Amino acid sequence: MNWFTRKRSAESAKERLQLVLVHDRTDLTPGQLEALKDELLKAISRYIDIDPEAVQIGLERDGRSQRLVADIPLRSVSRNRAG
């Protein structure tokens, strides 16, 4: 197993753990969480070129409030400027 494979395995394991934690805190099933992630990425990718392999979605707690946090890396952005 090379370094790249271990890194991807670790990232995948981290993402699965985050999904389990979100499930435990929100009562959403893992299937619902995956569907939510897929729908978010589909909607965002209509407007911005993203790297779907590097997306991380998690839940943060701040006292009694919770927040869904998405880390969605953007691919190179080219802007068309009129001028």
DSSP file (Angstrom, degrees, kcal/mol; ACC not computed):
  #  RESIDUE AA STRUCTURE BP1 BP2  ACC     N-H-->O    O-->H-N    N-H-->O    O-->H-N    TCO  KAPPA ALPHA  PHI   PSI    X-CA   Y-CA   Z-CA
    1    1 A M              0   0    0      0, 0.0     2,-0.1     0, 0.0     0, 0.0   0.000 360.0 360.0 360.0 122.5    0.0    0.0    0.0
    2    2 A N     >  -     0   0    0      1,-0.1     4,-2.2     4,-0.0     5,-0.2  -0.316 360.0 -98.3 -88.2 174.6    1.6    3.3   -1.0
    3    3 A W  H  > S+     0   0    0      1,-0.2     4,-2.5     2,-0.2     5,-0.2   0.891 120.9  52.2 -59.1 -43.8    1.3    6.7    0.6
    4    4 A F  H  > S+     0   0    0      1,-0.2     4,-2.4     2,-0.2    -1,-0.2   0.904 109.9  48.8 -62.8 -42.1   -1.4    8.0   -1.7
    5    5 A T  H  > S+     0   0    0      2,-0.2     4,-2.3     1,-0.2    -1,-0.2   0.909 112.0  48.7 -64.8 -42.0   -3.6    4.9   -1.1
    6    6 A R  H  X S+     0   0    0     -4,-2.2     4,-2.6     2,-0.2    -2,-0.2   0.904 110.9  51.2 -64.0 -40.4   -3.2    5.2    2.7
    7    7 A K  H  X S+     0   0    0     -4,-2.5     4,-2.5     1,-0.2    -2,-0.2   0.927 111.7  46.1 -63.5 -44.6   -4.0    8.9    2.5
    8    8 A R  H  X S+     0   0    0     -4,-2.4     4,-2.5     2,-0.2    -1,-0.2   0.887 112.8  51.2 -65.5 -37.9   -7.2    8.3    0.5
    9    9 A S  H  X S+     0   0    0     -4,-2.3     4,-2.5     2,-0.2    -2,-0.2   0.910 110.9  48.2 -64.3 -42.1   -8.2    5.5    2.8
   10   10 A A  H  X S+     0   0    0     -4,-2.6     4,-2.4     2,-0.2    -2,-0.2   0.909 112.3  48.7 -64.7 -42.2   -7.7    7.8    5.8
   11   11 A E  H  X S+     0   0    0     -4,-2.5     4,-2.4     2,-0.2    -2,-0.2   0.905 112.2  49.2 -63.7 -41.1   -9.8   10.5    4.2
   12   12 A S  H  X S+     0   0    0     -4,-2.5     4,-2.4     2,-0.2    -2,-0.2   0.914 111.6  48.3 -64.9 -43.1  -12.5    8.0    3.4
   13   13 A A  H  X S+     0   0    0     -4,-2.5     4,-2.4     2,-0.2    -2,-0.2   0.899 111.1  51.0 -63.8 -40.8  -12.5    6.7    6.9
   14   14 A K  H  X S+     0   0    0     -4,-2.4     4,-2.4     2,-0.2    -2,-0.2   0.912 110.4  49.2 -62.6 -43.0  -12.7   10.2    8.3
   15   15 A E  H  X S+     0   0    0     -4,-2.4     4,-2.3     2,-0.2    -2,-0.2   0.913 110.5  50.0 -64.1 -42.4  -15.6   11.1    6.0
   16   16 A R  H  X S+     0   0    0     -4,-2.4     4,-2.1     1,-0.2    -1,-0.2   0.918 110.9  49.7 -62.0 -42.3  -17.5    7.9    7.1
   17   17 A L  H  X S+     0   0    0     -4,-2.4     4,-2.4     1,-0.2    -2,-0.2   0.910 109.4  51.5 -62.9 -42.2  -16.9    8.8   10.7
   18   18 A Q  H  X S+     0   0    0     -4,-2.4     4,-2.6     1,-0.2    -1,-0.2   0.909 109.2  50.6 -61.0 -41.3  -18.2   12.3   10.2
   19   19 A L  H  X S+     0   0    0     -4,-2.3     4,-2.4     2,-0.2    -1,-0.2   0.885 109.4  51.0 -64.3 -37.7  -21.3   10.9    8.5
   20   20 A V  H  X S+     0   0    0     -4,-2.1     4,-2.5     2,-0.2    -2,-0.2   0.917 111.0  48.4 -64.2 -43.1  -21.9    8.6   11.5
   21   21 A L  H  X S+     0   0    0     -4,-2.4     4,-1.8     2,-0.2    -2,-0.2   0.911 111.4  49.1 -64.5 -42.3  -21.5   11.5   13.9
   22   22 A V  H  X S+     0   0    0     -4,-2.6     4,-1.7     1,-0.2     6,-0.4   0.918 111.1  51.2 -61.9 -42.3  -23.9   13.6   11.9
   23   23 A H  H  X S+     0   0    0     -4,-2.4     4,-2.0     1,-0.2     5,-0.3   0.924 109.0  50.3 -59.6 -46.0  -26.4   10.7   11.8
   24   24 A D  H  < S+     0   0    0     -4,-2.5    -1,-0.2     1,-0.2    -2,-0.2   0.838 116.5  41.5 -62.1 -33.6  -26.1   10.3   15.6
   25   25 A R  H  < S+     0   0    0     -4,-1.8    -1,-0.2    -5,-0.2    -2,-0.2   0.665 125.2  31.0 -91.3 -17.2  -26.8   14.0   16.2
   26   26 A T  H  < S-     0   0    0     -4,-1.7    -2,-0.2    -3,-0.2    -3,-0.2   0.519  94.0-124.8-119.8  -7.6  -29.6   14.6   13.7
   27   27 A D     <  +     0   0    0     -4,-2.0     2,-0.4     1,-0.3    -4,-0.1   0.706  63.0 140.2  64.6  21.6  -31.4   11.3   13.4
   28   28 A L        -     0   0    0     -6,-0.4    -1,-0.3    -5,-0.3    -2,-0.2  -0.754  54.6-118.8 -88.7 142.6  -30.9   11.2    9.6
   29   29 A T     >  -     0   0    0     -2,-0.4     4,-2.4     1,-0.1     5,-0.2  -0.394  24.5-110.5 -73.7 158.4  -30.1    7.8    8.2
   30   30 A P  H  > S+     0   0    0      0, 0.0     4,-2.4     0, 0.0     5,-0.2   0.874 121.4  54.4 -56.1 -36.7  -26.7    7.4    6.4
   31   31 A G  H  > S+     0   0    0      2,-0.2     4,-2.3     1,-0.2     5,-0.1   0.895 108.0  48.3 -64.1 -40.1  -28.6    7.1    3.2
   32   32 A Q  H  > S+     0   0    0      2,-0.2     4,-2.5     1,-0.2    -1,-0.2   0.896 111.3  50.5 -66.5 -40.1  -30.3   10.4    3.8
   33   33 A L  H  X S+     0   0    0     -4,-2.4     4,-2.5     2,-0.2    -2,-0.2   0.909 111.3  47.7 -64.3 -41.6  -27.0   12.0    4.6
   34   34 A E  H  X S+     0   0    0     -4,-2.4     4,-2.7     2,-0.2    -2,-0.2   0.900 112.1  50.1 -66.3 -39.6  -25.4   10.7    1.4
   35   35 A A  H  X S+     0   0    0     -4,-2.3     4,-2.6     2,-0.2    -2,-0.2   0.902 110.3  50.9 -63.7 -40.8  -28.5   11.9   -0.6
   36   36 A L  H  X S+     0   0    0     -4,-2.5     4,-2.5     2,-0.2    -2,-0.2   0.933 111.4  47.6 -60.7 -46.7  -28.1   15.3    1.1
   37   37 A K  H  X S+     0   0    0     -4,-2.5     4,-2.6     1,-0.2     5,-0.2   0.931 112.4  49.1 -60.5 -46.6  -24.4   15.5    0.2
   38   38 A D  H  X S+     0   0    0     -4,-2.7     4,-2.3     1,-0.2    -2,-0.2   0.906 112.5  47.6 -61.3 -42.6  -25.1   14.4   -3.4
   39   39 A E  H  X S+     0   0    0     -4,-2.6     4,-2.4     2,-0.2    -1,-0.2   0.898 111.5  50.4 -66.8 -40.6  -27.9   17.0   -3.8
   40   40 A L  H  X S+     0   0    0     -4,-2.5     4,-2.7     1,-0.2     5,-0.2   0.940 112.8  46.3 -60.8 -47.0  -25.7   19.8   -2.4
   41   41 A L  H  X S+     0   0    0     -4,-2.6     4,-2.5     1,-0.2    -2,-0.2   0.885 111.6  51.7 -64.8 -38.3  -22.8   18.9   -4.7
   42   42 A K  H  X S+     0   0    0     -4,-2.3     4,-0.6    -5,-0.2    -1,-0.2   0.927 113.0  45.0 -63.2 -44.8  -25.1   18.7   -7.7
   43   43 A A  H >< S+     0   0    0     -4,-2.4     3,-0.8     1,-0.2     4,-0.4   0.931 116.2  45.0 -66.0 -45.7  -26.6   22.1   -7.0
   44   44 A I  H >X S+     0   0    0     -4,-2.7     4,-2.1     1,-0.2     3,-1.6   0.887 106.6  59.5 -66.8 -38.5  -23.3   23.8   -6.3
   45   45 A S  H 3< S+     0   0    0     -4,-2.5    -1,-0.2     1,-0.3    -2,-0.2   0.635  90.8  70.9 -70.4 -11.3  -21.6   22.3   -9.3
   46   46 A R  T << S+     0   0    0     -3,-0.8    -1,-0.3    -4,-0.6    -2,-0.2   0.787 115.9  22.8 -67.8 -26.2  -24.2   23.9  -11.6
   47   47 A Y  T <4 S+     0   0    0     -3,-1.6     2,-0.4    -4,-0.4    -2,-0.2   0.688 128.3  35.9-112.4 -27.5  -22.5   27.2  -10.8
   48   48 A I  S  < S-     0   0    0     -4,-2.1     2,-0.7    29,-0.0    -1,-0.3  -0.987  76.0-119.9-135.5 139.4  -18.9   26.4   -9.7
   49   49 A D        -     0   0    0     -2,-0.4    26,-2.7    26,-0.1     2,-0.2  -0.714  45.5-179.3 -78.8 115.0  -16.5   23.7  -10.8
   50   50 A I  B     -A   74   0A   0     -2,-0.7    24,-0.2    24,-0.3     3,-0.1  -0.676  36.1-119.6-115.0 167.1  -15.8   21.7   -7.6
   51   51 A D    >   -     0   0    0     22,-2.4     3,-1.5    -2,-0.2     4,-0.3  -0.846  26.9-174.0-104.6  92.4  -13.6   18.7   -6.7
   52   52 A P  G >  S+     0   0    0      0, 0.0     3,-0.7     0, 0.0    -1,-0.1   0.744  79.0  62.7 -63.6 -23.7  -16.2   16.2   -5.5
   53   53 A E  G 3  S+     0   0    0      1,-0.2    -2,-0.0    -3,-0.1    -3,-0.0   0.748 105.7  45.6 -71.6 -22.7  -13.5   13.7   -4.4
   54   54 A A  G <  S+     0   0    0     -3,-1.5    -1,-0.2    19,-0.1     2,-0.1   0.344  82.7 125.3-103.6   5.4  -12.2   16.2   -1.8
   55   55 A V    <   -     0   0    0     -3,-0.7     2,-0.4    -4,-0.3    17,-0.2  -0.421  37.4-170.8 -69.6 137.2  -15.6   17.3   -0.3
   56   56 A Q  E     -B   71   0B   0     15,-2.2    15,-3.5    -2,-0.1     2,-0.4  -0.998   3.5-173.2-129.7 129.9  -16.0   16.9    3.5
   57   57 A I  E     +B   70   0B   0     -2,-0.4     2,-0.3    13,-0.2    13,-0.2  -0.982  17.7 152.5-123.9 132.2  -19.3   17.5    5.2
   58   58 A G  E     -B   69   0B   0     11,-3.0    11,-3.4    -2,-0.4     2,-0.4  -0.881  39.0-110.4-148.3 178.0  -19.6   17.5    9.0
   59   59 A L  E     -B   68   0B   0     -2,-0.3     2,-0.4     9,-0.2     9,-0.2  -0.963  24.7-162.7-119.7 132.1  -21.5   18.7   11.9
   60   60 A E  E     -B   67   0B   0      7,-3.0     7,-2.3    -2,-0.4     2,-0.4  -0.900   6.7-149.1-113.5 144.4  -20.2   21.3   14.4
   61   61 A R  E     -B   66   0B   0     -2,-0.4     2,-0.4     5,-0.2     5,-0.2  -0.920  14.0-179.8-113.1 138.7  -21.6   22.0   17.8
   62   62 A D  E >   -B   65   0B   0      3,-2.8     3,-1.8    -2,-0.4     2,-0.5  -0.823  68.7 -59.3-135.3  93.6  -21.5   25.3   19.5
   63   63 A G  T 3  S-     0   0    0     -2,-0.4    -1,-0.0     1,-0.3     0, 0.0  -0.575 120.4 -17.0  67.7-120.3  -23.2   25.0   22.9
   64   64 A R  T 3  S+     0   0    0     -2,-0.5    -1,-0.3    -3,-0.1     2,-0.2   0.583 122.0  87.1 -93.4 -11.6  -26.7   23.9   22.2
   65   65 A S  E <   -B   62   0B   0     -3,-1.8    -3,-2.8     2,-0.0     2,-0.3  -0.591  59.2-158.1 -91.5 152.8  -26.7   24.8   18.5
   66   66 A Q  E     -B   61   0B   0     -5,-0.2     2,-0.4    -2,-0.2    -5,-0.2  -0.915   4.7-166.3-124.9 153.3  -25.5   22.6   15.7
   67   67 A R  E     -B   60   0B   0     -7,-2.3    -7,-3.0    -2,-0.3     2,-0.5  -0.996  20.7-131.1-144.0 136.2  -24.4   23.5   12.2
   68   68 A L  E     -B   59   0B   0     -2,-0.4     2,-0.5    -9,-0.2    -9,-0.2  -0.762  29.8-164.3 -83.8 124.6  -23.8   21.5    9.1
   69   69 A V  E     -B   58   0B   0    -11,-3.4   -11,-3.0    -2,-0.5     2,-0.5  -0.947   6.9-166.8-118.9 129.5  -20.4   22.5    7.7
   70   70 A A  E     -B   57   0B   0     -2,-0.5     2,-0.7   -13,-0.2   -13,-0.2  -0.965   9.1-163.0-118.9 126.5  -19.3   21.7    4.1
   71   71 A D  E     +B   56   0B   0    -15,-3.5   -15,-2.2    -2,-0.5    -2,-0.0  -0.919  19.8 174.4-105.0 105.3  -15.7   22.0    3.0
   72   72 A I        -     0   0    0     -2,-0.7   -17,-0.1   -17,-0.2     2,-0.1  -0.875  21.1-145.6-120.9  96.8  -16.0   22.0   -0.8
   73   73 A P        -     0   0    0      0, 0.0   -22,-2.4     0, 0.0     2,-0.3  -0.362  15.0-137.3 -64.2 137.5  -12.7   22.6   -2.7
   74   74 A L  B     -A   50   0A   0    -24,-0.2   -24,-0.3    -2,-0.1     3,-0.1  -0.726   7.7-135.0 -94.4 143.0  -13.0   24.6   -5.9
   75   75 A R        -     0   0    0    -26,-2.7   -26,-0.1    -2,-0.3   -24,-0.1  -0.365  59.3 -50.5 -81.9 175.2  -11.2   23.7   -9.0
   76   76 A S        -     0   0    0     -2,-0.1     2,-0.6     1,-0.1    -1,-0.2  -0.186  60.3-143.2 -52.6 133.1   -9.5   26.5  -10.9
   77   77 A V        -     0   0    0     -3,-0.1     2,-0.5   -29,-0.1    -1,-0.1  -0.885  15.0-169.9-104.2 121.0  -11.9   29.3  -11.5
   78   78 A S        -     0   0    0     -2,-0.6     2,-0.5     2,-0.0    -2,-0.0  -0.942   9.1-154.6-110.5 131.1  -11.7   31.2  -14.8
   79   79 A R        -     0   0    0     -2,-0.5     2,-0.8     2,-0.0    -2,-0.0  -0.859  10.3-139.4-107.5 136.1  -13.8   34.3  -15.1
   80   80 A N        -     0   0    0     -2,-0.5     2,-0.5     2,-0.0    -2,-0.0  -0.838  25.3-166.3 -91.2 114.5  -15.0   35.7  -18.4
   81   81 A R        -     0   0    0     -2,-0.8     2,-0.3     2,-0.0    -2,-0.0  -0.867  13.0-140.2-107.2 133.4  -14.6   39.4  -18.2
   82   82 A A              0   0    0     -2,-0.5    -2,-0.0     1,-0.2     0, 0.0  -0.668 360.0 360.0 -83.3 140.7  -16.2   41.8  -20.6
   83   83 A G              0   0    0     -2,-0.3    -1,-0.2     0, 0.0    -2,-0.0   0.447 360.0 360.0 165.8 360.0  -14.0   44.6  -21.7
